[in-house]
Structures are given as structure tokens and as C-alpha cells.
Amino acid sequence: MDKVPIQADGRFRLGDVLGSGSYAVVYHAKNIIKDDAVAVKLEPITHSSSVQRKYNILKHLEGGVSIPRALWFGRESTYHALILNLLGPSLHSLFLSHSQKFSLDTVINLGDQLLSCLKYIHSHNYICGDIKPQNVVLGLGNLRHIIDFSITKEFWNMSTSVHIPFRQGKCLAGTPAFASINNHLGVEPGRRDDLESLTYMLIYFLQGSLPWLTSDQEKLYSSSILERKVNTTIEDLCHGILVEFATILIYTRSLAFSEDPDYNHLCSLLHILCSTPPAPAVCLLDINQPDVPITHSDSPSFFDKPCVIEAVPPCLPLRRSTCV
């Protein structure tokens, strides 16, 4: 393996490893001029540069709330280097440290911010493709940041000013535990799939688990997870939690492929919960952020690894639409 450079862009001295994936490694780094900390992602130039693609996407989205800042991209020795602002722990690690349960107010707060973030990303013609607890981290002021744009793609063709066409026969994109049913079935992902994945994540935080999650990783990465997802009724999935979450899931599942989601409607459902006694008037986050920054790891974990899943017959549609 080529020797790892000791610094990037002449200003950032590399320190400890924060996380790693198939090819890229993320390092804690210190700005030797301003004495602040950043994260540096290094990827060997022998591979197609996913970090350059991520840099381009982040620059396009720059300025949006919950979007990480891409500070610099370039070549260091035999590596592509991407420098990002240093963020805090992932929702996955915080969820585990809170005995796998978040309060209702916390989930409402998360849902409100992440809906706004997805609305912003979608308004710039991108879909995330892999919404899950490992891909959302805390930042300054308890802002939540979506950090993984590895399978992000454009849903709007800028040259023709039309939505990408409806397609079938695709491989599953994203993580099975939080993937939409249509994604499992090989349908081209769209904005509706990001929203369905977010809804599963919010329900997961409230319930502590999902019916299709299991400690048996072999079952997790097979068609059985889709079969259980299809056969789990919304009533069973949302048993014991407020009905608005079922309403949100019904809405996201019933969206047509190219339909514009009503983000304000979804946010209003969450705001209703915020104003319902005995919840406080202002929904605050009850997560305490550690002093030491933690980054997500790209290595496989309980439900971390994307895979291809064999399709099974889907459940009946919740709403018919003239637009596929």
C-alpha cells in the first residue's frame, strides 16, 4: 500500500483514523494555521474517485441546512483527498447509547429537520438513496447532517428538463432495513423512496426496532426481509405510537414515481404532535452530544451493508395513480 501523506492541502496535518470503507479512509486532521479540526477522506487514485463525486455534490448543495461543508478536494501523493468540516456522532451510535429508544420529542425534532433537509436536497434535483441512522450525524447546535452521498443521483434531467423515466429491473440501492418496498422490488428510486426510508427510521427510533430486523445477518441479507416488510401491516408496524406516523407512512407509500411530495403536509403532521399535550410547546432534542467527535464507520454492521434482494410479490397499492 502507498504511504499515506502526513498532511493535505499544506494546511491540515493528519491524525487518528475515524472510519474506513472499501477503499477510502477518514482521518481526524488539524489545521496548523487556524488550529481547528477537520475530517480528511483519502482514496487511492487507482480507483474511480467517489470522493470527487461527493465533493461535486456537496458544492452543488452548499449552503443548505444539514449539508456538510466540503472545504477542499485535490490530490495528495497517490490519493484523492476530500476535506470536510468535522462532525459529531451518528444517530446510530447515539441510539445505541440511549438503550435503543428516543423520546417522542426527539423523534419529532429529528423528523422535522430531516424533512427540511430532504426538501432542500430534492429541490436541487438529487435523491439521497440511503437514509439510515448511520448516515445522519450531529453537528454544531445539534443540527443533523446527512453525510453519505455515495449513491446519490439526479432525478431530474437538466438538459431535457424532464423527470428521469420510470424503470424496473434495478438492483436494490441502499440499505435493506430502511429501503422502500419499491426499491426492494427493483423500481427506479425517486423522492418518494427517500421519504419512505425516513419514515421507517423515525418509527425505528420510537419502537426500538422494526419487525423485519433480526440478529441473524444471513436472514437480514435475503429476500426474507422484503417478505416480512410487505407482510407487516401499517397497523402492526405503528402499534403503540401516535397515528400520525402511520399517516405519514401511508402518504409516502402512496406517492407516484414522479409526483412532487407535499413536504409541508408531512411537517404539519409532526407539528401537530409537538403541540399535543403533554408534549412541550417547543420540541427539544434530549440527546447529549459527547465532547469527542465520532464519525460513522463504513464497515458492515447489523444493518449497514447494501445488497441485492430477490423480489417477492408486492402488497396491494395504498392508492392508485395515473402516474407510475
Secondary structure, DSSP 8 states (H G I E B T S, - for coil): -----SEETTTEEEEEEEEE-SS-EEEEEEETTT--EEEEEEEETTS--HHHHHHHHHHHHTT-TT---EEEEEEETTEEEEEEE----BHHHHHHHTTT---HHHHHHHHHHHHHHHHHHHHTTEE-----GGGEEE-GGG-EEE---TT-EESEETTTTEE-----S----S-GGG--HHHHTT----HHHHHHHHHHHHHHHHHSS-TT--S-HHHHTSHHHHHHHHHS-HHHHTTTS-HHHHHHHHHHHH--TT----HHHHHHHHHHHHTSTTS-SS--------SS------S--TT--------------SS--S--
